[in-house]
């Protein structure tokens, strides 16, 4: 059983780094985008502390698991909204910062607008891609190889060095680099196909 006190201590060590990870991928979203990096990181960390069953070996280990959880929360959030709003699907969002987007009076206010999910993008290498498209491809990559998936998530999304990724996945640094190059080519090829 994990020690909640040690989990909380590890969270404090890596919290700012995790917030930077989340913020980096929300900078280019529309002004009314409702997800907030701090809330997502807090939700991920609280979930790991309260429901996790992992014995943390280091701050990097906690960070690696939290990075995966942050991505999962982002994707789950968007897919739930997509399922609720099929056919004109969109994220209900304010034109200015407000309180609870679920509040009926706020939702009916004309200041609120609908942001189509196809406009929710994420920076992938040198261009913006649809976040849901990339999430689906990453899931497909995980089915082919969970290690390739983890290398991409930890290095690209989480900002970990190849050496840190290698340590976390118990492989050599050269293997982590080679895996990343292969996964990158795999994903790029399929992203090109989605454009057609």
C-alpha positions as CSV (number, residue, x, y, z in Angstrom):
1,X,0.0,0.0,0.0
2,X,1.5,3.4,-1.0
3,X,2.4,5.9,1.7
4,X,0.1,8.9,1.2
5,X,2.6,11.2,3.0
6,X,5.5,10.2,0.7
7,X,3.2,10.6,-2.3
8,X,2.3,14.1,-1.2
9,X,5.9,15.0,-0.7
10,X,6.8,13.7,-4.2
11,X,3.9,15.7,-5.6
12,X,5.3,18.9,-4.1
13,X,8.7,18.2,-5.7
14,X,7.3,17.8,-9.2
15,X,4.1,19.8,-9.2
16,X,5.5,22.9,-10.9
17,X,7.1,20.8,-13.6
18,X,3.8,19.0,-14.2
19,X,1.9,22.3,-14.4
20,X,4.5,23.5,-17.0
21,X,3.9,20.3,-19.0
22,X,0.1,21.0,-19.0
23,X,0.5,24.7,-19.7
24,X,2.7,24.1,-22.7
25,X,-0.1,22.3,-24.5
26,X,-2.8,24.7,-23.7
27,X,-1.2,28.0,-24.8
28,X,-2.6,27.8,-28.4
29,X,-6.2,26.9,-27.5
30,X,-9.1,29.3,-28.1
31,X,-9.6,31.9,-25.5
32,X,-12.8,30.2,-24.2
33,X,-11.2,26.8,-23.7
34,X,-12.5,25.5,-20.4
35,X,-9.8,23.2,-19.2
36,X,-7.2,24.8,-16.9
37,X,-3.7,23.3,-16.5
38,X,-3.6,23.8,-12.7
39,X,-6.9,22.0,-12.3
40,X,-5.8,19.1,-14.5
41,X,-2.5,18.6,-12.7
42,X,-4.2,18.8,-9.3
43,X,-6.8,16.2,-10.4
44,X,-4.1,13.9,-11.7
45,X,-2.0,14.2,-8.6
46,X,-4.9,13.8,-6.2
47,X,-6.0,10.7,-8.1
48,X,-2.6,9.1,-7.8
49,X,-2.4,9.9,-4.1
50,X,-5.9,8.7,-3.3
51,X,-6.4,5.8,-5.7
52,X,-2.9,4.8,-6.9
53,X,-1.4,1.5,-5.9
54,X,2.1,2.2,-6.9
55,X,5.1,2.3,-4.6
56,X,7.0,5.4,-5.8
57,X,10.7,4.8,-6.2
58,X,11.6,8.5,-6.9
59,X,10.3,11.9,-7.9
60,X,10.9,11.0,-11.5
61,X,8.8,7.8,-11.1
62,X,5.9,9.9,-9.7
63,X,6.3,12.4,-12.5
64,X,6.3,9.7,-15.2
65,X,3.0,8.2,-13.9
66,X,1.5,11.7,-13.4
67,X,2.4,12.6,-17.0
68,X,0.4,9.7,-18.3
69,X,-2.5,10.5,-16.0
70,X,-2.6,14.1,-17.1
71,X,-2.9,13.1,-20.8
72,X,-5.6,10.6,-19.9
73,X,-7.6,13.3,-18.1
74,X,-7.3,15.7,-21.0
75,X,-8.4,13.1,-23.6
76,X,-11.2,11.7,-21.4
77,X,-12.5,15.2,-20.8
78,X,-12.7,15.9,-24.5
79,X,-14.2,12.6,-25.5
80,X,-16.9,12.8,-22.8
81,X,-17.9,16.2,-24.2
82,X,-17.7,14.9,-27.7
83,X,-20.1,12.0,-26.8
84,X,-22.5,14.4,-25.2
85,X,-22.5,16.9,-28.1
86,X,-22.5,14.6,-31.1
87,X,-23.6,16.3,-34.3
88,X,-22.4,19.9,-33.9
89,X,-20.3,18.7,-31.1
90,X,-18.5,21.4,-29.1
91,X,-17.1,22.4,-25.9
92,X,-19.3,25.0,-24.1
93,X,-17.0,27.8,-23.3
94,X,-17.2,31.5,-22.1
95,X,-15.9,34.4,-24.1
96,X,-14.5,35.7,-20.9
97,X,-13.4,33.8,-17.8
98,X,-16.4,32.9,-15.6
99,X,-17.3,30.4,-12.9
100,X,-18.9,27.0,-13.5
101,X,-19.5,26.2,-17.2
102,X,-22.1,23.7,-16.0
103,X,-24.2,26.4,-14.4
104,X,-27.5,26.7,-16.4
105,X,-27.7,30.5,-16.1
106,X,-24.2,30.9,-17.3
107,X,-24.7,28.4,-20.1
108,X,-27.7,30.3,-21.4
109,X,-25.9,33.6,-21.3
110,X,-25.1,35.0,-24.7
111,X,-21.5,35.6,-23.6
112,X,-21.0,31.8,-24.0
113,X,-20.1,30.3,-27.2
114,X,-19.5,26.8,-28.6
115,X,-15.9,25.8,-29.5
116,X,-16.0,22.9,-32.0
117,X,-13.9,20.0,-30.9
118,X,-12.1,20.0,-34.2
119,X,-10.5,23.3,-33.1
120,X,-8.9,21.7,-30.0
121,X,-5.4,21.2,-31.2
122,X,-2.0,20.3,-29.7
123,X,1.5,21.2,-30.9
124,X,3.0,18.1,-32.5
125,X,6.6,18.6,-33.6
126,X,6.4,21.6,-36.0
127,X,2.7,21.9,-36.5
128,X,-0.7,21.9,-34.7
129,X,-2.8,18.7,-35.0
130,X,-6.2,17.8,-33.8
131,X,-5.8,16.5,-30.2
132,X,-8.4,13.7,-30.6
133,X,-6.8,12.5,-33.8
134,X,-3.4,12.3,-32.0
135,X,-4.9,10.6,-29.0
136,X,-6.5,7.9,-31.2
137,X,-3.2,7.3,-32.9
138,X,-1.3,7.1,-29.6
139,X,-3.8,4.5,-28.4
140,X,-3.2,2.5,-31.6
141,X,0.6,2.8,-31.0
142,X,0.1,1.5,-27.5
143,X,-1.6,-1.6,-28.9
144,X,1.4,-2.2,-31.1
145,X,3.9,-1.5,-28.3
146,X,3.3,0.0,-24.8
147,X,7.0,0.9,-24.6
148,X,6.9,2.9,-27.8
149,X,3.8,4.7,-26.5
150,X,5.4,5.4,-23.1
151,X,8.6,6.8,-24.8
152,X,6.5,9.3,-26.8
153,X,4.4,10.3,-23.8
154,X,7.3,10.8,-21.5
155,X,9.7,12.5,-23.9
156,X,7.4,14.5,-26.1
157,X,4.4,15.2,-23.9
158,X,6.2,15.1,-20.5
159,X,9.5,16.8,-21.5
160,X,11.7,14.1,-20.0
161,X,15.1,13.6,-21.4
162,X,15.9,10.4,-23.3
163,X,18.1,9.4,-20.3
164,X,15.3,9.9,-17.9
165,X,12.9,8.0,-20.1
166,X,15.4,5.1,-20.4
167,X,15.8,5.0,-16.6
168,X,12.0,5.0,-16.1
169,X,11.5,2.2,-18.7
170,X,14.6,0.2,-17.7
171,X,16.2,0.4,-21.1
172,X,19.4,2.0,-22.4
173,X,19.4,5.6,-23.5
174,X,20.2,4.6,-27.1
175,X,17.2,2.3,-27.1
176,X,14.9,5.1,-25.8
177,X,16.2,7.4,-28.6
178,X,15.8,4.7,-31.3
179,X,12.3,3.9,-30.0
180,X,11.3,7.6,-30.1
181,X,12.5,7.9,-33.7
182,X,10.6,4.9,-34.8
183,X,7.4,5.9,-32.9
184,X,7.7,9.4,-34.4
185,X,7.9,8.1,-37.9
186,X,5.0,5.7,-37.2
187,X,2.8,8.5,-35.9
188,X,3.8,11.1,-38.6
189,X,2.9,8.6,-41.4
190,X,-0.5,8.1,-39.9
191,X,-1.1,11.8,-39.2
192,X,-0.4,12.4,-42.9
193,X,-3.0,9.8,-43.8
194,X,-5.6,11.5,-41.6
195,X,-5.1,14.8,-43.6
196,X,-6.2,13.1,-46.8
